Amino acid sequence: MIFLYVLMIIVAVILILFVLAQSSKGGGLAANFAGSQIMGVRKTADFLEKATWTLVGVLLFLCILANVVKSNHGAVQQKSVLEDEIKNVINPNNTPRIPAPQQNQPTQQQPEQQP
């Protein structure tokens, strides 16, 4: 699992460098090759663009793979906290019932009979 995370970080750093090397107006790394026509300006820009899209795809694949590996690995080891709480809850039907307090009704006093 750690291997996937390290690989994702490496791919992300390389992707950042490739994006920073490009420029939408013909500058960046492609402009540095204008003096020496080793690959040519256009070929360098095409290479950087294709490499950028490839790295994006690789990073996306690694993220999905890490998610699948993590969900399969985590399901075996760890249960849901909510499931544990639900199992530990007391069933309300089995709880002892406390009788309601009886209300004392006032006794009716009989009027005294006068002789």
Phi and psi in degrees as a GROMACS rama.xvg file:
@    title "Ramachandran Plot"
@    xaxis  label "Phi"
@    yaxis  label "Psi"
@TYPE xy
-65.0011  -35.0984  ILE-2
-58.1615  -42.5477  PHE-3
-64.0042  -41.8635  LEU-4
-63.8222  -43.2  TYR-5
-63.9111  -42.4225  VAL-6
-63.2967  -39.044  LEU-7
-64.7902  -39.033  MET-8
-66.2949  -42.217  ILE-9
-62.7274  -45.7394  ILE-10
-63.611  -39.0913  VAL-11
-65.0045  -40.7134  ALA-12
-66.1775  -43.2697  VAL-13
-63.3607  -39.7228  ILE-14
-62.5696  -41.1288  LEU-15
-61.1662  -44.0227  ILE-16
-63.6868  -40.3556  LEU-17
-66.7144  -38.8118  PHE-18
-68.1752  -39.6508  VAL-19
-68.9895  -27.7691  LEU-20
-73.661  -21.924  ALA-21
-85.4998  157.639  GLN-22
-143.46  138.986  SER-23
-74.0566  -14.9507  SER-24
-110.862  23.1414  LYS-25
87.7285  6.14034  GLY-26
-90.111  -147.295  GLY-27
71.4011  -148.052  GLY-28
-66.6523  -32.3544  LEU-29
-63.5357  -32.7514  ALA-30
-70.9996  -27.3404  ALA-31
-69.2456  -24.5675  ASN-32
-88.9556  3.19747  PHE-33
-65.5941  -34.2193  ALA-34
-72.1816  -42.8808  GLY-35
-109.367  117.1  SER-36
-85.4903  58.2386  GLN-37
-69.771  -55.4339  ILE-38
-109.634  -21.1372  MET-39
92.8348  151.518  GLY-40
-66.3705  -45.4061  VAL-41
-68.3078  -38.1244  ARG-42
-66.2696  -36.5868  LYS-43
-65.8258  -43.6298  THR-44
-64.5697  -39.7633  ALA-45
-64.4186  -41.9222  ASP-46
-62.2884  -45.541  PHE-47
-63.1633  -39.4118  LEU-48
-67.5283  -44.4378  GLU-49
-65.9456  -39.9416  LYS-50
-65.9562  -37.0367  ALA-51
-63.6912  -47.4865  THR-52
-65.7883  -34.9431  TRP-53
-65.4188  -44.1539  THR-54
-65.9933  -34.6924  LEU-55
-62.5296  -44.2792  VAL-56
-63.5183  -41.3857  GLY-57
-64.569  -42.8714  VAL-58
-65.0196  -40.9375  LEU-59
-62.7066  -44.6156  LEU-60
-61.3548  -42.8889  PHE-61
-65.4754  -37.2079  LEU-62
-65.4018  -43.9868  CYS-63
-65.7418  -41.9736  ILE-64
-62.5812  -42.2898  LEU-65
-64.0898  -37.6375  ALA-66
-65.6049  -42.4472  ASN-67
-66.4939  -43.9199  VAL-68
-64.326  -42.1725  VAL-69
-65.9881  -42.3618  LYS-70
-68.5387  -37.8795  SER-71
-70.0566  -39.4054  ASN-72
-72.6355  -40.4774  HIS-73
-72.507  -28.6287  GLY-74
-68.3446  -30.8483  ALA-75
-77.1022  -39.8913  VAL-76
-85.1361  -42.979  GLN-77
-119.405  131.146  GLN-78
-89.5744  164.983  LYS-79
-70.6  140.921  SER-80
-66.3715  -36.8798  VAL-81
-65.1809  -38.177  LEU-82
-62.5989  -39.4451  GLU-83
-64.7865  -40.9223  ASP-84
-65.7793  -39.9466  GLU-85
-64.8341  -39.5479  ILE-86
-68.634  -28.8243  LYS-87
-88.1448  -6.06084  ASN-88
-73.6007  140.057  VAL-89
-76.4744  136.911  ILE-90
-68.0404  122.599  ASN-91
-65.8914  -20.385  PRO-92
-76.1681  -21.0357  ASN-93
-97.7189  -0.177014  ASN-94
-75.0755  146.595  THR-95
-66.7918  141.307  PRO-96
-95.7048  132.441  ARG-97
-95.3365  126.263  ILE-98
-65.8847  145.307  PRO-99
-69.2519  143.709  ALA-100
-65.105  139.18  PRO-101
-78.9681  133.507  GLN-102
-88.4862  128.859  GLN-103
-76.3954  121.826  ASN-104
-85.9578  136.46  GLN-105
-65.361  135.832  PRO-106
-78.751  140.186  THR-107
-80.8902  125.311  GLN-108
-86.4969  136.307  GLN-109
-78.9781  135.927  GLN-110
-65.584  142.231  PRO-111
-70.711  140.385  GLU-112
-86.9777  132.124  GLN-113
-98.7777  134.78  GLN-114
